[in-house]
């Protein structure tokens, strides 16, 4: 999964291991009577951290911005010191609105942290919920294909292998990394902003 949580629209009744999905952030084209709706959720603070690296480190490299030519350590210090708290509050507001809007549609909730812990079990839970046939072989293939180390290696082949690791799309692959970035006062305000939506998702 990338930096943000999202909804998945499954449109194939013979779905073996969620192989056919349509990722989208709006409601356009969604048939609430026929399609299966899954909300893939992630701890909002981890979303903020991941999106922080996407915005301030990966995007400048993608577009060969002059910012990418500044030494990484200097950029990292500057953005963490002067930008992270404002960025976090913006993410909190967007995450809350997005989550509450989709929770009203009563989707199946799949948490990023549960996918990390046992992806095959989560695939089984999803197929069982929608009355679909579960194929262990396909689920294990999906688990192996999405192994973090393998995704990192594929990205190195497709992109500049010398790019700084913090500018990569597959950067961490871990949960609960937010504690390294949130100062106590920022954490408290962030919690206030996302409390309703986070509580409904079990965070």
C-alpha positions as CSV (number, residue, x, y, z in Angstrom):
1,X,0.0,0.0,0.0
2,X,1.0,3.5,-0.6
3,X,0.8,6.5,1.6
4,X,-2.9,7.0,1.8
5,X,-5.8,4.8,2.5
6,X,-8.3,4.3,-0.3
7,X,-11.4,2.5,-1.4
8,X,-11.4,-0.6,-3.6
9,X,-14.3,-1.4,-6.0
10,X,-14.4,-5.1,-6.8
11,X,-16.3,-5.8,-10.0
12,X,-15.6,-9.5,-10.7
13,X,-17.8,-12.1,-9.1
14,X,-15.2,-14.8,-9.8
15,X,-12.5,-12.8,-8.0
16,X,-9.8,-15.3,-7.1
17,X,-7.7,-13.2,-4.7
18,X,-8.9,-9.6,-5.3
19,X,-7.0,-9.7,-8.6
20,X,-9.4,-7.3,-10.3
21,X,-9.8,-4.0,-8.5
22,X,-10.6,-0.4,-9.4
23,X,-8.9,2.1,-7.2
24,X,-10.7,5.4,-6.9
25,X,-11.2,8.2,-4.4
26,X,-14.6,9.5,-5.6
27,X,-18.0,8.0,-6.0
28,X,-18.3,8.4,-9.8
29,X,-19.1,5.2,-11.6
30,X,-19.8,3.2,-8.4
31,X,-22.9,1.0,-8.4
32,X,-23.8,0.5,-4.7
33,X,-26.2,-2.3,-5.6
34,X,-23.8,-4.5,-7.5
35,X,-20.2,-3.8,-6.6
36,X,-18.2,-4.8,-3.5
37,X,-16.9,-1.9,-1.5
38,X,-13.8,-2.2,0.7
39,X,-12.2,0.6,2.7
40,X,-8.5,-0.1,3.1
41,X,-7.6,1.9,6.2
42,X,-4.3,2.9,7.8
43,X,-3.3,4.6,11.0
44,X,-3.8,8.3,10.1
45,X,-0.5,9.3,11.7
46,X,1.4,6.8,9.5
47,X,-0.6,8.1,6.5
48,X,0.7,11.6,7.4
49,X,4.3,10.5,7.6
50,X,4.2,8.5,4.4
51,X,2.5,11.3,2.5
52,X,5.1,13.7,3.9
53,X,7.9,11.8,2.2
54,X,5.9,11.5,-1.0
55,X,5.3,15.3,-1.2
56,X,8.6,16.6,0.0
57,X,11.1,14.0,-1.2
58,X,9.7,11.7,-3.9
59,X,7.8,14.3,-6.0
60,X,10.8,16.6,-6.3
61,X,12.9,13.7,-7.6
62,X,10.1,12.7,-10.1
63,X,10.0,16.1,-11.6
64,X,13.8,16.8,-11.3
65,X,13.1,19.8,-9.1
66,X,15.9,22.0,-7.9
67,X,14.9,21.0,-4.4
68,X,16.1,17.5,-5.1
69,X,19.6,18.8,-5.6
70,X,19.8,20.1,-2.0
71,X,21.6,17.6,0.3
72,X,19.1,15.2,1.7
73,X,20.1,15.7,5.3
74,X,19.6,19.5,5.0
75,X,16.2,19.1,3.3
76,X,15.1,16.5,5.8
77,X,16.0,18.7,8.8
78,X,14.3,21.8,7.3
79,X,11.0,20.1,6.3
80,X,10.7,18.2,9.6
81,X,11.4,21.3,11.6
82,X,9.3,23.8,9.8
83,X,6.7,22.0,7.7
84,X,5.7,18.7,9.2
85,X,3.2,19.9,11.8
86,X,1.3,22.0,9.2
87,X,1.4,19.1,6.8
88,X,0.1,16.7,9.5
89,X,-2.9,18.9,10.3
90,X,-3.8,19.1,6.6
91,X,-3.6,15.3,6.3
92,X,-5.7,14.9,9.4
93,X,-8.6,17.1,8.0
94,X,-8.5,15.3,4.6
95,X,-8.3,11.9,6.2
96,X,-11.2,12.5,8.5
97,X,-13.5,13.8,5.7
98,X,-12.5,11.0,3.4
99,X,-13.0,8.3,6.0
100,X,-16.3,9.5,7.3
101,X,-17.7,9.9,3.8
102,X,-16.9,6.3,2.9
103,X,-17.9,4.8,6.3
104,X,-21.4,6.1,5.6
105,X,-21.5,3.6,2.7
106,X,-20.8,0.7,5.1
107,X,-17.8,-0.8,3.4
108,X,-15.9,-3.8,4.6
109,X,-12.9,-2.5,6.6
110,X,-9.5,-3.9,5.9
111,X,-6.7,-2.4,7.9
112,X,-3.2,-1.9,6.6
113,X,-1.7,-3.2,9.8
114,X,-3.7,-6.5,9.5
115,X,-2.5,-6.9,6.0
116,X,1.1,-6.6,7.1
117,X,0.6,-9.1,9.9
118,X,-1.3,-11.8,7.9
119,X,-2.2,-11.0,4.3
120,X,-3.5,-14.4,3.5
121,X,-5.9,-14.3,6.4
122,X,-7.2,-10.9,5.3
123,X,-7.7,-12.1,1.8
124,X,-9.7,-15.0,3.2
125,X,-11.8,-12.7,5.3
126,X,-12.6,-10.5,2.3
127,X,-13.6,-13.3,0.1
128,X,-15.7,-14.9,2.9
129,X,-17.4,-11.6,3.6
130,X,-18.6,-11.3,0.0
131,X,-19.4,-15.0,-0.5
132,X,-16.6,-15.5,-3.0
133,X,-14.5,-18.6,-3.5
134,X,-11.1,-18.5,-1.7
135,X,-8.1,-19.9,-3.5
136,X,-5.1,-20.4,-1.1
137,X,-2.6,-20.6,-4.0
138,X,-3.7,-17.2,-5.4
139,X,-3.7,-15.7,-1.9
140,X,-0.1,-16.9,-1.3
141,X,1.0,-15.7,-4.7
142,X,-0.4,-12.3,-3.9
143,X,1.3,-12.3,-0.5
144,X,4.7,-13.2,-2.1
145,X,4.3,-10.7,-4.9
146,X,3.6,-7.9,-2.4
147,X,6.5,-8.8,-0.1
148,X,8.1,-5.5,0.7
149,X,11.7,-6.5,-0.1
150,X,10.5,-7.7,-3.6
151,X,8.6,-4.6,-4.3
152,X,11.7,-2.5,-3.4
153,X,13.8,-4.6,-5.8
154,X,11.3,-4.2,-8.6
155,X,11.3,-0.5,-8.1
156,X,15.1,-0.3,-8.3
157,X,14.9,-2.0,-11.7
158,X,12.2,0.3,-13.0
159,X,13.7,3.5,-11.5
160,X,17.1,5.0,-10.6
161,X,18.6,2.4,-8.3
162,X,20.9,5.1,-6.8
163,X,17.9,7.3,-5.7
164,X,17.9,8.0,-1.9
165,X,15.7,5.5,-0.1
166,X,13.5,8.2,1.3
167,X,12.5,9.3,-2.2
168,X,11.3,5.8,-3.2
169,X,7.7,4.9,-3.5
170,X,8.2,1.7,-1.4
171,X,10.0,3.4,1.5
172,X,9.3,1.7,4.8
173,X,6.7,-1.1,4.7
174,X,6.2,-0.8,8.5
175,X,3.5,0.4,10.8
176,X,3.6,2.8,13.8
177,X,6.5,4.8,12.5
178,X,4.8,8.1,13.4
179,X,6.2,8.3,16.9
180,X,9.5,9.4,15.4
181,X,7.9,12.5,13.8
182,X,5.1,13.7,16.0
183,X,5.9,16.1,18.9
184,X,3.5,15.7,21.8
185,X,1.5,18.9,21.1
186,X,1.2,18.0,17.4
187,X,0.1,14.5,18.3
188,X,-2.5,15.7,20.6
189,X,-4.0,18.2,18.1
190,X,-3.9,15.6,15.4
191,X,-5.8,13.1,17.6
192,X,-8.5,15.7,18.2
193,X,-8.9,16.3,14.5
194,X,-9.3,12.6,13.5
195,X,-10.9,11.2,16.7
196,X,-14.3,10.4,15.4
197,X,-13.2,8.7,12.2
198,X,-10.2,7.0,13.9
199,X,-12.4,5.6,16.7
200,X,-14.8,4.0,14.1
201,X,-11.9,2.3,12.5
202,X,-10.4,1.0,15.7
203,X,-7.4,3.4,15.9
